[in-house]
Amino acid sequence: MSSLKAFFAQNVQTNITEEFVVSERFKDESGKPIPWKIRTLSEAENEEIRKASTQYVKGKGGQRVPETKPEIYLAKVAVASVVFPDLKDADLQNLMG
């Protein structure tokens, strides 16, 4: 059996960008599928996204407790991870909106 050490945080390779075809629907001028570029996020980036996706709500006894909104968190992770296409591009946003 192989060691689980490969999955420990200190052994994980970071700063990886990969290309893959998300869908055959997105094609270039020659009809070939356009690959997207996806990158890994650092734990610092992940923590920043988590904080931006967390709000404080009233809990038991009136105390404020943090609550992370999963839909906001996942959307922010997706946008931060996608290198190409640039999901923050104004023209793309106008087409989608």
Biopython code that builds the backbone (N, CA, C, O; Angstrom):
import numpy as np
from Bio.PDB.StructureBuilder import StructureBuilder

atoms = [
    (1, "MET", "N", (0.849, -1.177, 0.000)),
    (1, "MET", "CA", (0.000, 0.000, 0.000)),
    (1, "MET", "C", (0.895, 1.241, 0.000)),
    (1, "MET", "O", (1.902, 1.290, 0.707)),
    (2, "SER", "N", (0.524, 2.223, -0.786)),
    (2, "SER", "CA", (1.329, 3.434, -0.860)),
    (2, "SER", "C", (1.066, 4.328, 0.350)),
    (2, "SER", "O", (0.025, 4.240, 1.001)),
    (3, "SER", "N", (2.023, 5.172, 0.623)),
    (3, "SER", "CA", (1.968, 6.037, 1.793)),
    (3, "SER", "C", (0.996, 7.192, 1.588)),
    (3, "SER", "O", (0.859, 7.718, 0.484)),
    (4, "LEU", "N", (0.341, 7.568, 2.645)),
    (4, "LEU", "CA", (-0.559, 8.717, 2.598)),
    (4, "LEU", "C", (0.192, 10.031, 2.731)),
    (4, "LEU", "O", (-0.414, 11.100, 2.652)),
    (5, "LYS", "N", (1.506, 9.967, 2.933)),
    (5, "LYS", "CA", (2.310, 11.169, 3.095)),
    (5, "LYS", "C", (2.223, 12.081, 1.872)),
    (5, "LYS", "O", (2.384, 13.295, 1.989)),
    (6, "ALA", "N", (1.974, 11.505, 0.714)),
    (6, "ALA", "CA", (1.866, 12.306, -0.510)),
    (6, "ALA", "C", (0.713, 13.307, -0.420)),
    (6, "ALA", "O", (0.708, 14.306, -1.140)),
    (7, "PHE", "N", (-0.252, 13.052, 0.445)),
    (7, "PHE", "CA", (-1.420, 13.918, 0.567)),
    (7, "PHE", "C", (-1.270, 14.964, 1.666)),
    (7, "PHE", "O", (-2.157, 15.801, 1.833)),
    (8, "PHE", "N", (-0.174, 14.939, 2.419)),
    (8, "PHE", "CA", (0.060, 15.917, 3.469)),
    (8, "PHE", "C", (0.316, 17.280, 2.834)),
    (8, "PHE", "O", (0.907, 17.369, 1.758)),
    (9, "ALA", "N", (-0.122, 18.317, 3.491)),
    (9, "ALA", "CA", (-0.031, 19.674, 2.946)),
    (9, "ALA", "C", (1.386, 20.045, 2.521)),
    (9, "ALA", "O", (1.570, 20.669, 1.476)),
    (10, "GLN", "N", (2.379, 19.676, 3.304)),
    (10, "GLN", "CA", (3.754, 20.052, 2.981)),
    (10, "GLN", "C", (4.300, 19.313, 1.755)),
    (10, "GLN", "O", (5.334, 19.705, 1.214)),
    (11, "ASN", "N", (3.627, 18.258, 1.314)),
    (11, "ASN", "CA", (4.090, 17.486, 0.160)),
    (11, "ASN", "C", (3.296, 17.763, -1.115)),
    (11, "ASN", "O", (3.566, 17.162, -2.155)),
    (12, "VAL", "N", (2.346, 18.645, -1.044)),
    (12, "VAL", "CA", (1.494, 18.946, -2.191)),
    (12, "VAL", "C", (2.155, 20.006, -3.060)),
    (12, "VAL", "O", (2.619, 21.033, -2.566)),
    (13, "GLN", "N", (2.191, 19.743, -4.350)),
    (13, "GLN", "CA", (2.764, 20.719, -5.280)),
    (13, "GLN", "C", (1.791, 21.884, -5.434)),
    (13, "GLN", "O", (0.580, 21.685, -5.523)),
    (14, "THR", "N", (2.333, 23.101, -5.464)),
    (14, "THR", "CA", (1.494, 24.288, -5.593)),
    (14, "THR", "C", (1.833, 25.018, -6.884)),
    (14, "THR", "O", (2.752, 24.635, -7.608)),
    (15, "ASN", "N", (1.090, 26.056, -7.154)),
    (15, "ASN", "CA", (1.298, 26.888, -8.347)),
    (15, "ASN", "C", (1.237, 26.075, -9.635)),
    (15, "ASN", "O", (2.138, 26.141, -10.471)),
    (16, "ILE", "N", (0.180, 25.324, -9.779)),
    (16, "ILE", "CA", (-0.011, 24.512, -10.976)),
    (16, "ILE", "C", (-1.100, 25.149, -11.819)),
    (16, "ILE", "O", (-2.146, 25.543, -11.302)),
    (17, "THR", "N", (-0.855, 25.249, -13.113)),
    (17, "THR", "CA", (-1.870, 25.689, -14.060)),
    (17, "THR", "C", (-2.030, 24.583, -15.093)),
    (17, "THR", "O", (-1.046, 24.108, -15.661)),
    (18, "GLU", "N", (-3.258, 24.180, -15.331)),
    (18, "GLU", "CA", (-3.532, 23.117, -16.289)),
    (18, "GLU", "C", (-4.546, 23.604, -17.307)),
    (18, "GLU", "O", (-5.384, 24.457, -17.018)),
    (19, "GLU", "N", (-4.453, 23.049, -18.495)),
    (19, "GLU", "CA", (-5.423, 23.331, -19.549)),
    (19, "GLU", "C", (-6.269, 22.091, -19.778)),
    (19, "GLU", "O", (-5.762, 20.969, -19.787)),
    (20, "PHE", "N", (-7.562, 22.307, -19.963)),
    (20, "PHE", "CA", (-8.420, 21.197, -20.357)),
    (20, "PHE", "C", (-9.668, 21.747, -21.017)),
    (20, "PHE", "O", (-10.067, 22.889, -20.788)),
    (21, "VAL", "N", (-10.265, 20.921, -21.828)),
    (21, "VAL", "CA", (-11.471, 21.310, -22.544)),
    (21, "VAL", "C", (-12.660, 21.102, -21.613)),
    (21, "VAL", "O", (-12.965, 19.979, -21.211)),
    (22, "VAL", "N", (-13.313, 22.187, -21.285)),
    (22, "VAL", "CA", (-14.465, 22.138, -20.388)),
    (22, "VAL", "C", (-15.679, 21.596, -21.129)),
    (22, "VAL", "O", (-16.465, 20.820, -20.586)),
    (23, "SER", "N", (-15.815, 22.024, -22.388)),
    (23, "SER", "CA", (-16.963, 21.618, -23.196)),
    (23, "SER", "C", (-16.595, 21.687, -24.669)),
    (23, "SER", "O", (-15.828, 22.554, -25.089)),
    (24, "GLU", "N", (-17.136, 20.789, -25.429)),
    (24, "GLU", "CA", (-16.942, 20.797, -26.882)),
    (24, "GLU", "C", (-17.732, 21.942, -27.531)),
    (24, "GLU", "O", (-17.564, 22.207, -28.721)),
    (25, "ARG", "N", (-18.578, 22.610, -26.773)),
    (25, "ARG", "CA", (-19.398, 23.701, -27.314)),
    (25, "ARG", "C", (-18.601, 24.961, -27.600)),
    (25, "ARG", "O", (-18.990, 25.749, -28.462)),
    (26, "PHE", "N", (-17.496, 25.168, -26.899)),
    (26, "PHE", "CA", (-16.681, 26.373, -27.070)),
    (26, "PHE", "C", (-15.567, 26.077, -28.060)),
    (26, "PHE", "O", (-14.623, 25.350, -27.748)),
    (27, "LYS", "N", (-15.682, 26.653, -29.278)),
    (27, "LYS", "CA", (-14.730, 26.337, -30.348)),
    (27, "LYS", "C", (-14.077, 27.598, -30.889)),
    (27, "LYS", "O", (-14.665, 28.679, -30.869)),
    (28, "ASP", "N", (-12.842, 27.441, -31.376)),
    (28, "ASP", "CA", (-12.142, 28.557, -31.997)),
    (28, "ASP", "C", (-12.571, 28.681, -33.461)),
    (28, "ASP", "O", (-13.468, 27.972, -33.918)),
    (29, "GLU", "N", (-11.922, 29.588, -34.185)),
    (29, "GLU", "CA", (-12.286, 29.859, -35.574)),
    (29, "GLU", "C", (-12.125, 28.637, -36.477)),
    (29, "GLU", "O", (-12.811, 28.522, -37.494)),
    (30, "SER", "N", (-11.234, 27.735, -36.116)),
    (30, "SER", "CA", (-11.005, 26.543, -36.940)),
    (30, "SER", "C", (-11.858, 25.359, -36.491)),
    (30, "SER", "O", (-11.738, 24.265, -37.043)),
    (31, "GLY", "N", (-12.712, 25.569, -35.502)),
    (31, "GLY", "CA", (-13.624, 24.523, -35.063)),
    (31, "GLY", "C", (-13.075, 23.613, -33.977)),
    (31, "GLY", "O", (-13.724, 22.637, -33.602)),
    (32, "LYS", "N", (-11.884, 23.922, -33.465)),
    (32, "LYS", "CA", (-11.293, 23.109, -32.405)),
    (32, "LYS", "C", (-11.786, 23.604, -31.045)),
    (32, "LYS", "O", (-11.952, 24.806, -30.839)),
    (33, "PRO", "N", (-12.018, 22.673, -30.119)),
    (33, "PRO", "CA", (-12.443, 23.080, -28.774)),
    (33, "PRO", "C", (-11.380, 23.961, -28.108)),
    (33, "PRO", "O", (-10.182, 23.705, -28.227)),
    (34, "ILE", "N", (-11.837, 24.992, -27.415)),
    (34, "ILE", "CA", (-10.937, 25.927, -26.732)),
    (34, "ILE", "C", (-10.707, 25.431, -25.310)),
    (34, "ILE", "O", (-11.652, 25.286, -24.536)),
    (35, "PRO", "N", (-9.432, 25.167, -24.968)),
    (35, "PRO", "CA", (-9.162, 24.739, -23.589)),
    (35, "PRO", "C", (-9.215, 25.913, -22.611)),
    (35, "PRO", "O", (-8.816, 27.031, -22.935)),
    (36, "TRP", "N", (-9.702, 25.639, -21.443)),
    (36, "TRP", "CA", (-9.676, 26.600, -20.357)),
    (36, "TRP", "C", (-8.384, 26.387, -19.588)),
    (36, "TRP", "O", (-7.806, 25.301, -19.634)),
    (37, "LYS", "N", (-7.922, 27.417, -18.877)),
    (37, "LYS", "CA", (-6.749, 27.308, -18.011)),
    (37, "LYS", "C", (-7.227, 27.473, -16.570)),
    (37, "LYS", "O", (-7.876, 28.458, -16.218)),
    (38, "ILE", "N", (-6.888, 26.486, -15.754)),
    (38, "ILE", "CA", (-7.282, 26.468, -14.348)),
    (38, "ILE", "C", (-6.015, 26.406, -13.505)),
    (38, "ILE", "O", (-5.070, 25.693, -13.845)),
    (39, "ARG", "N", (-5.999, 27.156, -12.403)),
    (39, "ARG", "CA", (-4.820, 27.161, -11.536)),
    (39, "ARG", "C", (-5.200, 26.771, -10.110)),
    (39, "ARG", "O", (-6.355, 26.869, -9.696)),
    (40, "THR", "N", (-4.193, 26.329, -9.387)),
    (40, "THR", "CA", (-4.393, 26.033, -7.972)),
    (40, "THR", "C", (-4.412, 27.345, -7.185)),
    (40, "THR", "O", (-3.867, 28.359, -7.623)),
    (41, "LEU", "N", (-5.039, 27.301, -6.040)),
    (41, "LEU", "CA", (-5.063, 28.454, -5.142)),
    (41, "LEU", "C", (-4.195, 28.150, -3.934)),
    (41, "LEU", "O", (-4.131, 27.008, -3.479)),
    (42, "SER", "N", (-3.535, 29.159, -3.423)),
    (42, "SER", "CA", (-2.767, 28.991, -2.193)),
    (42, "SER", "C", (-3.739, 28.996, -1.014)),
    (42, "SER", "O", (-4.890, 29.412, -1.146)),
    (43, "GLU", "N", (-3.266, 28.534, 0.126)),
    (43, "GLU", "CA", (-4.117, 28.553, 1.313)),
    (43, "GLU", "C", (-4.424, 29.989, 1.724)),
    (43, "GLU", "O", (-5.496, 30.259, 2.265)),
    (44, "ALA", "N", (-3.497, 30.912, 1.474)),
    (44, "ALA", "CA", (-3.748, 32.325, 1.791)),
    (44, "ALA", "C", (-4.885, 32.868, 0.931)),
    (44, "ALA", "O", (-5.749, 33.590, 1.428)),
    (45, "GLU", "N", (-4.889, 32.524, -0.367)),
    (45, "GLU", "CA", (-5.976, 32.957, -1.252)),
    (45, "GLU", "C", (-7.295, 32.330, -0.820)),
    (45, "GLU", "O", (-8.333, 32.991, -0.805)),
    (46, "ASN", "N", (-7.244, 31.054, -0.471)),
    (46, "ASN", "CA", (-8.443, 30.359, -0.026)),
    (46, "ASN", "C", (-9.012, 30.996, 1.235)),
    (46, "ASN", "O", (-10.223, 31.178, 1.355)),
    (47, "GLU", "N", (-8.134, 31.334, 2.172)),
    (47, "GLU", "CA", (-8.576, 31.967, 3.421)),
    (47, "GLU", "C", (-9.194, 33.333, 3.153)),
    (47, "GLU", "O", (-10.196, 33.697, 3.768)),
    (48, "GLU", "N", (-8.598, 34.088, 2.236)),
    (48, "GLU", "CA", (-9.145, 35.399, 1.871)),
    (48, "GLU", "C", (-10.546, 35.244, 1.268)),
    (48, "GLU", "O", (-11.450, 36.018, 1.581)),
    (49, "ILE", "N", (-10.716, 34.256, 0.414)),
    (49, "ILE", "CA", (-12.026, 33.991, -0.196)),
    (49, "ILE", "C", (-13.022, 33.552, 0.871)),
    (49, "ILE", "O", (-14.178, 33.975, 0.861)),
    (50, "ARG", "N", (-12.573, 32.707, 1.786)),
    (50, "ARG", "CA", (-13.460, 32.242, 2.854)),
    (50, "ARG", "C", (-13.939, 33.420, 3.704)),
    (50, "ARG", "O", (-15.122, 33.517, 4.032)),
    (51, "LYS", "N", (-13.009, 34.313, 4.057)),
    (51, "LYS", "CA", (-13.381, 35.484, 4.858)),
    (51, "LYS", "C", (-14.365, 36.376, 4.107)),
    (51, "LYS", "O", (-15.301, 36.910, 4.702)),
    (52, "ALA", "N", (-14.153, 36.539, 2.798)),
    (52, "ALA", "CA", (-15.045, 37.374, 1.989)),
    (52, "ALA", "C", (-16.416, 36.731, 1.814)),
    (52, "ALA", "O", (-17.376, 37.406, 1.443)),
    (53, "SER", "N", (-16.511, 35.437, 2.077)),
    (53, "SER", "CA", (-17.769, 34.711, 1.906)),
    (53, "SER", "C", (-18.464, 34.459, 3.240)),
    (53, "SER", "O", (-19.465, 33.744, 3.301)),
    (54, "THR", "N", (-17.933, 35.044, 4.295)),
    (54, "THR", "CA", (-18.464, 34.805, 5.641)),
    (54, "THR", "C", (-19.126, 36.067, 6.168)),
    (54, "THR", "O", (-18.610, 37.175, 6.024)),
    (55, "GLN", "N", (-20.265, 35.868, 6.773)),
    (55, "GLN", "CA", (-20.938, 36.972, 7.444)),
    (55, "GLN", "C", (-21.283, 36.518, 8.859)),
    (55, "GLN", "O", (-21.299, 35.323, 9.152)),
    (56, "TYR", "N", (-21.549, 37.458, 9.707)),
    (56, "TYR", "CA", (-21.902, 37.136, 11.084)),
    (56, "TYR", "C", (-23.410, 37.197, 11.243)),
    (56, "TYR", "O", (-24.058, 38.162, 10.836)),
    (57, "VAL", "N", (-23.954, 36.150, 11.843)),
    (57, "VAL", "CA", (-25.393, 36.058, 12.078)),
    (57, "VAL", "C", (-25.633, 35.896, 13.576)),
    (57, "VAL", "O", (-24.744, 35.505, 14.332)),
    (58, "LYS", "N", (-26.830, 36.202, 13.967)),
    (58, "LYS", "CA", (-27.177, 36.075, 15.382)),
    (58, "LYS", "C", (-27.400, 34.603, 15.703)),
    (58, "LYS", "O", (-28.214, 33.928, 15.071)),
    (59, "GLY", "N", (-26.668, 34.125, 16.689)),
    (59, "GLY", "CA", (-26.778, 32.732, 17.121)),
    (59, "GLY", "C", (-27.536, 32.635, 18.426)),
    (59, "GLY", "O", (-28.238, 33.565, 18.824)),
    (60, "LYS", "N", (-27.388, 31.506, 19.087)),
    (60, "LYS", "CA", (-28.057, 31.273, 20.365)),
    (60, "LYS", "C", (-27.598, 32.303, 21.388)),
    (60, "LYS", "O", (-26.418, 32.645, 21.459)),
    (61, "GLY", "N", (-28.523, 32.777, 22.156)),
    (61, "GLY", "CA", (-28.205, 33.743, 23.198)),
    (61, "GLY", "C", (-27.847, 35.113, 22.657)),
    (61, "GLY", "O", (-27.318, 35.949, 23.391)),
    (62, "GLY", "N", (-28.125, 35.356, 21.387)),
    (62, "GLY", "CA", (-27.866, 36.653, 20.795)),
    (62, "GLY", "C", (-26.423, 36.879, 20.375)),
    (62, "GLY", "O", (-26.074, 37.959, 19.898)),
    (63, "GLN", "N", (-25.580, 35.863, 20.551)),
    (63, "GLN", "CA", (-24.181, 36.020, 20.150)),
    (63, "GLN", "C", (-24.060, 35.962, 18.628)),
    (63, "GLN", "O", (-24.791, 35.246, 17.944)),
    (64, "ARG", "N", (-23.115, 36.739, 18.138)),
    (64, "ARG", "CA", (-22.849, 36.728, 16.688)),
    (64, "ARG", "C", (-21.889, 35.584, 16.377)),
    (64, "ARG", "O", (-20.843, 35.442, 17.010)),
    (65, "VAL", "N", (-22.265, 34.772, 15.392)),
    (65, "VAL", "CA", (-21.422, 33.642, 14.997)),
    (65, "VAL", "C", (-21.143, 33.731, 13.495)),
    (65, "VAL", "O", (-22.005, 34.161, 12.728)),
    (66, "PRO", "N", (-19.934, 33.322, 13.069)),
    (66, "PRO", "CA", (-19.617, 33.379, 11.643)),
    (66, "PRO", "C", (-20.352, 32.289, 10.871)),
    (66, "PRO", "O", (-20.495, 31.160, 11.342)),
    (67, "GLU", "N", (-20.810, 32.647, 9.689)),
    (67, "GLU", "CA", (-21.484, 31.687, 8.808)),
    (67, "GLU", "C", (-20.960, 31.902, 7.389)),
    (67, "GLU", "O", (-21.135, 32.973, 6.807)),
    (68, "THR", "N", (-20.324, 30.884, 6.849)),
    (68, "THR", "CA", (-19.820, 30.965, 5.481)),
    (68, "THR", "C", (-20.935, 30.570, 4.525)),
    (68, "THR", "O", (-21.556, 29.518, 4.678)),
    (69, "LYS", "N", (-21.183, 31.429, 3.532)),
    (69, "LYS", "CA", (-22.205, 31.167, 2.517)),
    (69, "LYS", "C", (-21.577, 30.298, 1.431)),
    (69, "LYS", "O", (-20.740, 30.788, 0.672)),
    (70, "PRO", "N", (-21.958, 29.018, 1.333)),
    (70, "PRO", "CA", (-21.298, 28.116, 0.383)),
    (70, "PRO", "C", (-21.434, 28.540, -1.072)),
    (70, "PRO", "O", (-20.504, 28.348, -1.855)),
    (71, "GLU", "N", (-22.566, 29.108, -1.449)),
    (71, "GLU", "CA", (-22.742, 29.507, -2.845)),
    (71, "GLU", "C", (-21.814, 30.669, -3.219)),
    (71, "GLU", "O", (-21.312, 30.730, -4.342)),
    (72, "ILE", "N", (-21.593, 31.576, -2.285)),
    (72, "ILE", "CA", (-20.678, 32.696, -2.524)),
    (72, "ILE", "C", (-19.242, 32.193, -2.535)),
    (72, "ILE", "O", (-18.452, 32.570, -3.400)),
    (73, "TYR", "N", (-18.908, 31.341, -1.569)),
    (73, "TYR", "CA", (-17.556, 30.789, -1.485)),
    (73, "TYR", "C", (-17.199, 30.032, -2.769)),
    (73, "TYR", "O", (-16.137, 30.269, -3.344)),
    (74, "LEU", "N", (-18.064, 29.136, -3.222)),
    (74, "LEU", "CA", (-17.765, 28.338, -4.414)),
    (74, "LEU", "C", (-17.650, 29.202, -5.668)),
    (74, "LEU", "O", (-16.800, 28.944, -6.519)),
    (75, "ALA", "N", (-18.486, 30.211, -5.787)),
    (75, "ALA", "CA", (-18.406, 31.109, -6.946)),
    (75, "ALA", "C", (-17.078, 31.862, -6.945)),
    (75, "ALA", "O", (-16.445, 32.008, -7.991)),
    (76, "LYS", "N", (-16.656, 32.336, -5.780)),
    (76, "LYS", "CA", (-15.390, 33.072, -5.679)),
    (76, "LYS", "C", (-14.191, 32.162, -5.956)),
    (76, "LYS", "O", (-13.225, 32.588, -6.590)),
    (77, "VAL", "N", (-14.245, 30.916, -5.488)),
    (77, "VAL", "CA", (-13.172, 29.961, -5.756)),
    (77, "VAL", "C", (-13.095, 29.674, -7.257)),
    (77, "VAL", "O", (-12.003, 29.622, -7.823)),
    (78, "ALA", "N", (-14.237, 29.491, -7.896)),
    (78, "ALA", "CA", (-14.257, 29.215, -9.334)),
    (78, "ALA", "C", (-13.654, 30.374, -10.120)),
    (78, "ALA", "O", (-12.823, 30.162, -11.003)),
    (79, "VAL", "N", (-14.064, 31.582, -9.805)),
    (79, "VAL", "CA", (-13.556, 32.756, -10.528)),
    (79, "VAL", "C", (-12.054, 32.926, -10.295)),
    (79, "VAL", "O", (-11.316, 33.244, -11.228)),
    (80, "ALA", "N", (-11.598, 32.717, -9.062)),
    (80, "ALA", "CA", (-10.175, 32.869, -8.762)),
    (80, "ALA", "C", (-9.329, 31.770, -9.408)),
    (80, "ALA", "O", (-8.159, 31.997, -9.716)),
    (81, "SER", "N", (-9.898, 30.599, -9.614)),
    (81, "SER", "CA", (-9.160, 29.461, -10.167)),
    (81, "SER", "C", (-9.059, 29.483, -11.682)),
    (81, "SER", "O", (-8.118, 28.925, -12.247)),
    (82, "VAL", "N", (-10.012, 30.116, -12.345)),
    (82, "VAL", "CA", (-10.020, 30.115, -13.812)),
    (82, "VAL", "C", (-9.119, 31.244, -14.316)),
    (82, "VAL", "O", (-9.378, 32.419, -14.059)),
    (83, "VAL", "N", (-8.063, 30.872, -15.035)),
    (83, "VAL", "CA", (-7.136, 31.832, -15.622)),
    (83, "VAL", "C", (-7.656, 32.295, -16.982)),
    (83, "VAL", "O", (-7.634, 33.487, -17.291)),
    (84, "PHE", "N", (-8.123, 31.339, -17.792)),
    (84, "PHE", "CA", (-8.675, 31.637, -19.106)),
    (84, "PHE", "C", (-9.883, 30.761, -19.333)),
    (84, "PHE", "O", (-9.798, 29.548, -19.142)),
    (85, "PRO", "N", (-10.996, 31.324, -19.730)),
    (85, "PRO", "CA", (-11.236, 32.728, -20.026)),
    (85, "PRO", "C", (-11.289, 33.564, -18.748)),
    (85, "PRO", "O", (-11.571, 33.051, -17.665)),
    (86, "ASP", "N", (-11.018, 34.843, -18.894)),
    (86, "ASP", "CA", (-11.054, 35.760, -17.757)),
    (86, "ASP", "C", (-12.512, 36.015, -17.393)),
    (86, "ASP", "O", (-13.198, 36.784, -18.066)),
    (87, "LEU", "N", (-12.976, 35.379, -16.346)),
    (87, "LEU", "CA", (-14.380, 35.490, -15.960)),
    (87, "LEU", "C", (-14.745, 36.873, -15.440)),
    (87, "LEU", "O", (-15.925, 37.186, -15.281)),
    (88, "LYS", "N", (-13.732, 37.709, -15.172)),
    (88, "LYS", "CA", (-13.989, 39.075, -14.715)),
    (88, "LYS", "C", (-14.021, 40.075, -15.866)),
    (88, "LYS", "O", (-14.254, 41.263, -15.641)),
    (89, "ASP", "N", (-13.793, 39.617, -17.089)),
    (89, "ASP", "CA", (-13.768, 40.487, -18.259)),
    (89, "ASP", "C", (-15.113, 41.183, -18.438)),
    (89, "ASP", "O", (-16.155, 40.528, -18.410)),
    (90, "ALA", "N", (-15.102, 42.497, -18.619)),
    (90, "ALA", "CA", (-16.329, 43.297, -18.735)),
    (90, "ALA", "C", (-17.178, 42.870, -19.930)),
    (90, "ALA", "O", (-18.400, 42.779, -19.820)),
    (91, "ASP", "N", (-16.536, 42.608, -21.075)),
    (91, "ASP", "CA", (-17.301, 42.183, -22.254)),
    (91, "ASP", "C", (-18.008, 40.856, -22.012)),
    (91, "ASP", "O", (-19.163, 40.682, -22.402)),
    (92, "LEU", "N", (-17.320, 39.925, -21.372)),
    (92, "LEU", "CA", (-17.936, 38.632, -21.056)),
    (92, "LEU", "C", (-19.084, 38.815, -20.071)),
    (92, "LEU", "O", (-20.127, 38.177, -20.212)),
    (93, "GLN", "N", (-18.906, 39.667, -19.091)),
    (93, "GLN", "CA", (-19.955, 39.934, -18.120)),
    (93, "GLN", "C", (-21.179, 40.539, -18.791)),
    (93, "GLN", "O", (-22.308, 40.190, -18.448)),
    (94, "ASN", "N", (-20.966, 41.446, -19.750)),
    (94, "ASN", "CA", (-22.087, 42.062, -20.471)),
    (94, "ASN", "C", (-22.848, 41.041, -21.299)),
    (94, "ASN", "O", (-24.072, 41.118, -21.409)),
    (95, "LEU", "N", (-22.136, 40.090, -21.880)),
    (95, "LEU", "CA", (-22.792, 39.048, -22.678)),
    (95, "LEU", "C", (-23.626, 38.121, -21.797)),
    (95, "LEU", "O", (-24.683, 37.642, -22.207)),
    (96, "MET", "N", (-23.140, 37.877, -20.590)),
    (96, "MET", "CA", (-23.807, 36.946, -19.689)),
    (96, "MET", "C", (-24.957, 37.618, -18.928)),
    (96, "MET", "O", (-25.921, 36.959, -18.540)),
    (97, "GLY", "N", (-24.844, 38.927, -18.721)),
    (97, "GLY", "CA", (-25.787, 39.626, -17.865)),
    (97, "GLY", "C", (-27.012, 40.036, -18.553)),
    (97, "GLY", "O", (-27.893, 40.638, -17.939)),
]
sb = StructureBuilder()
sb.init_structure("model")
sb.init_model(0)
sb.init_chain("A")
sb.init_seg("    ")
for serial, (resi, resn, name, xyz) in enumerate(atoms, 1):
    if name == "N":
        sb.init_residue(resn, " ", resi, " ")
    sb.init_atom(name, np.array(xyz, "f"), 0.0, 1.0, " ", f" {name:<3s}", serial, name[0])
structure = sb.get_structure()
